């Protein structure tokens, strides 16, 4: 992203969150915890827009979203995109001691 001061990691996460939000909105099935996923995606978006998000809060949101979506395979690729984007902010747990 030339001409901007936006952190490329934040830009990647913002795009991944937007994709998952779109895919979730288009998903026809009634998911019992859809509201939780929507709320956490909104929280992630807010964290990204307000500055450098904290890694532990990003991961907490990811866990809540994953739990809310369960094993909906149609949303798997978008959810994986969010996980990959969050991993850009720090090492994956277990790769180097505890955080």
C-alpha positions in Angstrom: 0.0 0.0 0.0 2.1 2.8 -1.2 1.4 6.4 -0.1 -0.1 5.4 3.2 1.2 4.8 6.7 -1.0 1.9 7.4 0.7 -1.1 8.8 0.6 -3.9 6.1 -0.3 -6.4 8.8 -3.3 -4.3 9.8 -4.3 -3.9 6.2 -4.2 -7.7 5.7 -6.2 -8.3 8.9 -8.8 -5.7 7.9 -9.3 -7.4 4.5 -9.5 -10.8 6.1 -12.1 -9.6 8.6 -14.1 -7.9 5.9 -14.1 -11.1 3.8 -15.3 -13.3 6.7 -18.0 -10.7 7.6 -19.3 -10.8 4.0 -19.2 -14.6 3.9 -20.9 -14.9 7.2 -23.6 -12.4 6.1 -24.2 -14.4 2.9 -24.3 -17.8 4.7 -27.9 -19.1 4.6 -27.9 -21.4 7.6 -29.1 -20.2 11.0 -26.1 -20.4 13.3 -26.9 -20.3 17.0 -23.9 -18.2 17.8 -23.9 -16.0 14.7 -24.3 -12.8 16.9 -21.2 -13.7 18.9 -19.2 -14.1 15.7 -20.6 -10.8 14.3 -19.8 -9.0 17.6 -16.2 -10.3 17.6 -15.7 -9.4 14.0 -16.8 -5.9 14.7 -14.5 -5.8 17.7 -11.6 -6.9 15.6 -12.4 -4.3 13.0 -12.5 -1.6 15.7 -9.1 -2.8 17.1 -7.5 -2.6 13.7 -8.9 0.9 13.0 -7.8 2.4 16.4 -4.1 1.4 16.1 -1.8 -1.4 17.0 -4.0 -4.2 18.3 -2.8 -6.4 21.2 -1.9 -9.9 20.1 -3.6 -11.6 23.0 -6.9 -9.7 22.3 -6.7 -10.7 18.6 -6.2 -14.3 19.5 -9.0 -14.2 22.0 -11.4 -12.8 19.4 -10.2 -15.5 16.9 -11.1 -18.2 19.4 -14.5 -16.8 20.1 -15.2 -16.4 16.4 -14.0 -20.0 15.7 -16.1 -21.3 18.5 -19.2 -19.4 17.4 -18.9 -20.7 13.8 -18.1 -24.2 14.8 -17.2 -26.5 11.9 -19.1 -24.6 9.1 -16.9 -25.7 6.2 -18.2 -23.0 3.9 -16.6 -20.4 6.2 -13.4 -22.3 6.8 -11.3 -20.5 4.2 -12.3 -17.1 5.4 -11.8 -18.0 9.0 -8.3 -19.3 8.1 -7.6 -16.0 6.4 -8.3 -14.2 9.7 -6.1 -16.6 11.6 -3.2 -16.2 9.1 -3.6 -12.4 9.3 -3.5 -12.5 13.1 -0.4 -14.6 13.1 1.3 -11.8 11.2 1.3 -9.8 14.5 3.3 -12.4 16.4 4.7 -15.9 16.6 2.4 -18.9 16.7 2.0 -20.2 20.3 4.4 -23.2 20.8 6.9 -22.0 18.2 8.9 -20.2 20.8 8.1 -20.8 24.5 5.1 -19.2 26.1 4.0 -15.6 25.4 
